[in-house]
């Protein structure tokens, strides 16, 4: 690469998508659940720019609402995964006693067949959680916790390496000599020093969380039809690919754009943190 | 080196035990009764007999032990012909009442043909593309390769599949939209039909593999080409081909090999998605249909077998690295 990449592209893409799902419904106030049986299976018209589905629901409005679900899952699952990963990585990097067991745990999680396990969890636990927390909140909690709880390993490994190297630095030794306590040490000296790899992990984690949720929904084990995510819309649209290609291609393109935005943000952050590699 | 290999080998069995226990516990703690959909007019004693017939009579630890015994001793024994079929209870599917291993054996060839060959094609393409783009850094092929690698991580297989089906199967009608698993290759015509129906699923899967591995291969190759021993080889007047394929390739493979080995079991994850799009009745589809039908023995066995594949791939890459990198042999 001749010039350094700036994270502008990724940020612009993610901001555009966020505006589409958050501000979009204000500009395009068609209810996503409103059925119009006289206008079923329509192509692009002025009333429905992206057409309608088999119940006459407006695809544009459904995409806006679906994106809220997809992006919210990506964000919350990423926050969970990064918090877990940071806690485990920093603990393993700082304490020699915890290092062995925590890294053993990380290796164990890395060996789990994740997609099958997430499918099992989503299939078997959906009904009881829906009873306890209501159908929407229960499903959202189940999917974000399942995805976030199985996506922290990469972050933990990278941060452990960073923290181990950091512990040898003179300023950390000096801080320890004057008796800085562990919480303050982490907050004041360690977290700021590992902010760059943390940011990279967060951006890449968001991309993989969005893709994982889409995969679950696409296989029919994710969100329900009344609360469609982009993956669910793609799942509903795929059988009609011959007659109404837009119904599958639009949500698919939006998932890809969201993942692309997050990965290129992550890549650009990495290049900024380590200019030698760019 | 030997002690390192032995230590990794010794870790394998406990890891597999813990993973299989986690999978069993997940299925066990899941609420929902396999008998819940049966009519309530069935008398309690008949119901109890039916539960016993499904193998649900015993407490959970006994059932886990039983399943483990069947998985480790009975099934390999039957496969090798040591244990006679019919003497000992096998792992039975709740749906078909037949042995789970028979179901898997029926499905595995389709998965291996489509998903396995896609992985091999993807890896070879990635190594080639990595070498080419590192050789001519900044050239058109390098830019294409890096572009593909950047897209590949973000392109989900279900979207590439939808686009490819729309363009090549629906608009151009070059390939069928659905994989016909009843097709038997008997002559040139059926061979051509088989190739046509394999083309799209293999493209979808190998595109993803290529994109993910090219990135590592290019970086490793660039790193190696900057080393001094390559400069020495150039100064000796070796041919460029020899430098690239003999001197640089082997060293560049060191960081890439673990990526390839660890990606191999992920083909089963890819299989789940790709098989459900194209209707290939392989192992991935078996998992999805069994999960929808609540056929837990099949789900449990397939998931554990995927975990075994992941752990073995890890082990294989650990054992193969010292062979590739002599510096690791003394460590």
Interface residues (C-beta under 8 A of the other chain):
Chain A: X2 X107 X108 X111 X112 X113 X114 X115 X116 X117 X119 X120 X121 X123 X124 X125 X127 X128 X207 X211 X214 X215 X218 X219 X220 X221 X231 X234 X237 X238 X241 X242 X245 X248 X249 X252 X253 X255 X256 X259 X260 X262 X263 X264 X267
Chain B: X15 X18 X19 X22 X23 X26 X27 X30 X31 X32 X138 X150 X151 X153 X154 X155 X156 X158 X159 X162 X163 X165 X166 X170 X177 X265 X268 X269 X272 X273 X276 X277 X287 X288 X291 X292 X299 X302 X303 X306 X307 X310 X311 X314
